[in-house]
């Protein structure tokens, strides 16, 4: 994602007076500075930026949701702590979403299925965390061909079908204001899954 996209996103946030989300973007940009994505080697900030713009382009303007989209990996992948975020002006609501999205430590002897069940159960405690997680998965699925082999891709799609697609369905019914966003994300996941099957 180009520097232009970063500036356009800043402009959108300013235009909508989403100052807390703009602050979250700046926190994320600084926290992820110097980090790159595995496989592609692109600047890591492009990922949370893509997750947030996926939601914004689908009409999601809840400031805590967009802020969490920018920050969803900082607790897991940087030295930033929850206290740091609060001191930097992040709202308790945004912090809660980010904490729910942060993967917990694995328990010894725990299977991948058990870990995923525990993680997604936490995400599903807050519909706003579900929105960010679904957008996160859409972007990861869209870019997985850059860095993963066939087995990992197959596993990732299966995880999306088992957990993300049911979340999207539930969100569409329980929060109709986000039905369009959920429908768009479902279409993308379906298309990627079908393409992957066709290429086998």
C-alpha positions in Angstrom: 0.0 0.0 0.0 1.4 3.3 -1.0 2.1 6.4 1.0 -0.7 8.0 -0.9 -3.2 5.6 0.6 -2.0 6.5 4.1 -2.5 10.2 3.3 -6.0 9.5 1.8 -7.0 7.6 4.9 -5.8 10.4 7.1 -7.9 12.8 5.0 -11.0 10.6 5.3 -10.6 10.5 9.1 -10.1 14.3 9.3 -13.1 14.9 7.1 -15.3 12.8 9.3 -13.7 14.4 12.5 -12.5 10.9 13.6 -9.7 12.3 15.6 -9.3 9.4 18.0 -9.0 7.0 15.0 -6.5 9.3 13.4 -4.5 9.2 16.7 -4.7 5.4 16.7 -3.3 5.3 13.1 -0.4 7.4 14.2 0.2 5.2 17.2 0.1 2.1 15.0 2.5 3.6 12.4 5.0 4.4 15.1 4.7 1.1 16.9 5.1 -1.0 13.7 7.9 1.2 12.3 10.7 -0.9 10.9 8.5 -4.1 10.9 7.8 -5.9 7.6 5.3 -8.6 6.7 6.6 -12.1 6.3 6.9 -13.2 2.7 6.0 -9.9 1.0 8.6 -7.8 2.9 6.3 -4.8 2.7 5.9 -2.3 5.6 3.8 -3.9 8.3 1.6 -0.8 8.8 0.1 -1.6 5.4 -1.8 -4.5 6.9 -3.7 -2.6 9.7 -4.2 0.2 7.2 -5.8 -2.2 4.8 -8.0 -3.7 7.5 -9.3 -0.2 8.5 -9.8 0.9 4.9 -11.8 -2.3 4.2 -14.2 -1.3 6.9 -14.3 2.4 6.0 -15.0 1.6 2.3 -17.9 -0.6 3.4 -19.5 2.2 5.5 -18.2 1.3 8.9 -17.6 4.6 10.7 -17.7 3.5 14.4 -14.6 5.2 15.7 -13.7 2.5 18.2 -13.9 -0.1 15.5 -11.7 1.8 13.1 -9.2 2.7 15.9 -9.0 -1.0 16.9 -8.4 -2.0 13.2 -5.3 0.2 13.2 -4.2 -1.1 16.5 -5.2 -4.8 16.4 -1.7 -6.2 16.2 0.2 -3.8 18.5 -0.2 -5.8 21.7 0.8 -9.0 20.0 3.6 -7.9 17.8 5.2 -4.8 19.4 6.4 -3.6 22.8 3.3 -1.5 23.3 1.3 -2.4 26.5 -2.4 -1.7 27.4 -1.2 1.0 29.8 0.7 2.6 27.0 -2.4 2.7 24.8 -4.5 4.3 27.5 -1.8 6.9 28.2 -1.7 7.8 24.5 -5.4 8.6 24.5 -6.9 5.3 23.3 -10.3 4.8 24.7 -11.1 1.9 27.1 -13.6 0.7 24.5 -11.0 0.5 21.8 -8.5 -1.1 24.1 -11.1 -3.8 25.0 -11.5 -4.6 21.3 -7.8 -4.8 20.7 -7.3 -7.1 23.7 -10.0 -9.4 22.5 -8.3 -9.6 19.1 -4.9 -10.3 20.6 -4.1 -14.0 20.4 -3.5 -15.6 23.9 -0.5 -17.7 24.7 -0.9 -21.4 23.7 -1.5 -23.9 26.5 0.8 -26.8 26.6 -0.8 -29.8 24.9 -3.5 -27.7 23.4 -4.5 -28.6 19.8 -4.8 -26.1 17.1 -8.6 -26.6 17.1 -8.8 -26.0 20.8 -6.6 -22.9 20.5 -8.8 -21.5 17.7 -11.9 -22.3 19.6 -10.6 -20.4 22.7 -9.4 -17.5 20.6 -12.6 -17.0 18.5 -14.8 -17.4 21.6 -13.1 -14.4 23.0 -13.4 -12.4 19.8 -17.2 -13.2 19.7 -17.7 -11.4 23.1 -17.9 -8.1 21.2 -19.4 -7.6 17.8 -16.9 -4.8 17.1 -14.1 -7.2 17.6 -15.8 -9.5 15.2 -16.0 -6.8 12.5 -12.3 -6.1 12.8 -11.4 -9.8 12.8 -13.4 -10.5 9.7 -11.8 -7.6 7.9 -8.4 -8.8 9.1 -9.1 -12.2 7.7 -10.2 -10.8 4.4 -6.9 -8.9 3.9 -4.8 -11.9 5.0 -6.6 -14.2 2.6 -6.1 -11.7 -0.2 -2.4 -11.7 0.4 -1.6 -15.2 1.5 -0.4 -16.3 -1.9 2.6 -14.0 -1.4 4.1 -15.9 1.5 2.4 -19.3 2.2 2.5 -22.7 0.6 -0.5 -24.8 -0.4 -1.0 -26.6 2.9 -0.9 -23.4 4.9 -3.3 -21.7 2.5 -5.7 -24.7 2.7 -5.6 -24.6 6.5 -6.2 -20.8 6.6 -9.2 -21.0 4.3 -10.7 -23.9 6.4 -10.3 -21.7 9.5 -12.1 -18.9 7.8 -14.9 -21.1 6.8 -15.2 -22.6 10.3 -15.1 -19.4 12.3 -15.2 -16.2 10.2 -18.1 -17.1 7.9 -20.4 -17.9 10.8 -19.4 -14.6 12.5 -20.3 -12.7 9.3 -23.7 -14.4 9.1 -24.5 -13.6 12.8 -23.3 -10.0 12.4 -25.6 -9.5 9.4 -28.6 -10.6 11.4 -27.8 -9.0 14.7 -26.4 -5.8 13.4 -28.2 -4.9 10.2 -26.4 -1.6 10.0 -23.3 -3.5 9.0 -25.1 -6.0 6.7 -23.5 -4.4 3.6 -20.0 -4.6 5.0 -20.5 -8.2 6.1 -22.0 -9.2 2.7 -19.0 -7.6 0.9 -16.5 -9.5 3.1 -18.4 -12.8 2.6 -18.2 -12.3 -1.2 -14.4 -11.9 -1.0 -13.8 -14.9 1.2 -16.1 -17.0 -1.0 -14.3 -15.9 -4.1 -10.8 -16.7 -2.7 -11.9 -20.1 -1.4 -13.5 -21.0 -4.7 -10.4 -19.9 -6.6 -8.1 -21.9 -4.4 -10.2 -25.0 -5.0 -10.2 -24.4 -8.7 -6.4 -24.2 -8.7 -5.9 -27.5 -7.0 
